[in-house]
Amino acid sequence: MVNRDDFRTAMSKFATGVTVVSSVDDKGEPHSMTANSFTSVCLEPPTVLVCVAHGTNTHGFVSNNGRFGVNILAEEQEYLGSYFAKRPEDRQGDADYTYTIDEAGVPVLENSMVSFSCNVSGTHVYGDHTIYVGEVVNLSQGGEYEPLMFYNSRWYHPNKA
């Protein structure tokens, strides 16, 4: 069997974009976490999936609410990727961001490259994560930016030498 550390190192060689998965907490306030386990599933109907660890607050909020947002970050938003990668109780300082609650009731992170609002249409529990399949009910596109990327366990800027 492959050990956890070897697997993590191997997976770090796959360059990914960076997203912030958004939901609302038990009080109706926006809650977010950084994730790179995101992909499109199909075009008809427009569907995406995210994988969320069971130990996160996001897991319970998405499970309870039946909806989530996925906000694709631009390269200039690395600070948001870092901020939301921490557990809420470990987030230090004030990150500059704002949300809009869209007509689907999903918090959309303003100034993202693209934001998807999704209704959970399926789930699959595997290991310590749940795969949430979401039908996209709304999307918004920001401007044209370079994407924020993650590679080799760190932020990756291919256009900066």
C-alpha positions in Angstrom: 0.0 0.0 0.0 1.2 3.5 -0.8 1.9 5.6 2.3 0.2 8.9 2.9 3.4 11.1 2.6 4.5 9.5 -0.7 0.9 10.0 -2.0 0.8 13.6 -0.9 4.2 14.4 -2.5 3.2 12.7 -5.8 -0.1 14.6 -5.9 1.8 17.9 -5.3 3.2 17.5 -8.8 -0.2 18.1 -10.3 -0.6 21.8 -10.9 -4.1 23.0 -10.0 -6.2 26.1 -9.9 -7.3 27.4 -6.6 -10.9 27.9 -5.5 -12.7 29.1 -2.4 -15.7 26.9 -1.6 -18.4 29.0 0.0 -21.5 28.2 2.1 -23.5 29.6 4.9 -23.1 28.7 8.5 -25.8 27.8 11.0 -26.5 31.6 11.5 -26.8 32.3 7.8 -23.4 34.0 7.6 -20.9 33.3 4.8 -18.3 30.6 5.5 -15.4 29.6 3.1 -12.5 27.3 2.7 -9.7 27.0 0.1 -9.9 23.9 -2.1 -8.2 22.6 -5.2 -10.2 19.4 -5.5 -12.7 20.8 -8.0 -13.7 19.8 -11.5 -16.4 19.9 -14.0 -18.5 16.8 -14.4 -20.8 17.4 -17.4 -22.3 20.1 -19.6 -25.9 18.8 -19.6 -26.9 19.7 -17.0 -23.9 22.0 -16.0 -22.4 20.1 -13.1 -19.3 20.3 -11.0 -17.9 18.5 -8.0 -15.8 19.4 -4.9 -14.3 17.2 -2.3 -14.6 18.3 1.3 -12.9 16.8 4.3 -15.2 15.6 7.1 -13.2 17.4 9.7 -14.0 20.9 8.2 -16.8 23.2 9.1 -17.6 23.5 5.4 -18.5 19.8 5.3 -21.4 20.2 7.8 -22.6 23.5 6.3 -22.8 22.1 2.7 -24.4 19.0 4.0 -27.0 20.9 6.0 -27.8 23.6 3.4 -27.7 21.5 0.2 -25.9 24.2 -1.7 -22.4 25.6 -2.1 -20.4 28.1 -4.2 -17.1 27.7 -5.9 -15.1 30.8 -6.5 -12.1 30.5 -8.8 -9.3 32.8 -7.6 -7.1 35.1 -9.7 -3.3 35.2 -9.2 -3.7 38.5 -7.3 -5.9 36.8 -4.7 -3.2 34.5 -3.2 -3.8 36.2 0.1 -7.4 34.8 0.0 -6.2 31.4 -0.9 -3.8 31.5 2.2 -6.4 33.0 4.5 -9.2 30.5 3.7 -6.8 27.5 3.8 -6.6 28.0 7.6 -9.3 26.8 10.0 -11.5 29.8 11.0 -10.0 29.9 14.5 -6.5 30.1 13.1 -7.2 33.0 10.7 -5.1 36.0 11.8 -5.6 39.5 10.6 -8.2 40.9 8.3 -8.3 39.7 4.7 -9.9 42.2 2.3 -12.9 40.5 0.8 -16.7 40.8 0.4 -19.5 38.5 -0.5 -22.8 38.9 -2.3 -25.6 36.5 -1.6 -26.9 35.6 -5.0 -30.5 34.6 -5.9 -29.7 31.0 -5.2 -28.8 31.9 -1.6 -25.1 31.2 -2.1 -22.4 33.5 -0.9 -20.3 34.6 -4.0 -16.9 36.0 -3.3 -16.6 39.3 -5.1 -13.8 39.8 -7.6 -13.3 36.1 -8.3 -12.5 35.1 -11.8 -15.6 33.0 -11.9 -18.2 32.0 -9.3 -20.5 29.0 -9.5 -23.6 28.6 -7.3 -24.6 25.0 -7.0 -27.4 22.8 -5.5 -26.1 19.5 -4.2 -27.4 16.9 -6.6 -25.4 13.9 -5.3 -22.9 12.9 -2.6 -20.4 10.1 -2.2 -18.6 9.5 1.0 -15.1 8.0 0.5 -12.5 7.8 3.2 -12.3 11.1 5.1 -14.0 13.2 2.4 -17.4 13.7 0.9 -17.6 14.3 -2.9 -20.3 16.8 -3.4 -21.8 16.9 -6.9 -23.5 20.2 -7.6 -25.8 21.3 -10.4 -24.7 24.8 -11.4 -27.8 27.1 -11.0 -26.0 30.4 -11.4 -22.6 31.6 -12.5 -20.8 35.0 -12.7 -17.6 35.9 -14.5 -15.3 38.6 -13.4 -12.6 40.1 -15.6 -9.8 38.4 -17.5 -7.0 37.6 -15.0 -4.2 35.1 -14.7 -5.3 32.2 -12.4 -4.0 31.5 -9.0 -2.2 28.1 -9.2 -0.8 25.6 -6.7 2.1 23.3 -7.5 4.6 21.3 -5.6 2.9 22.3 -2.3 3.2 26.0 -2.9 1.8 28.9 -4.8 2.9 28.8 -8.5 3.4 31.8 -10.8 4.4 30.4 -14.2 4.6 33.9 -15.7 6.9 35.3 -13.0 10.5 34.4 -13.2 
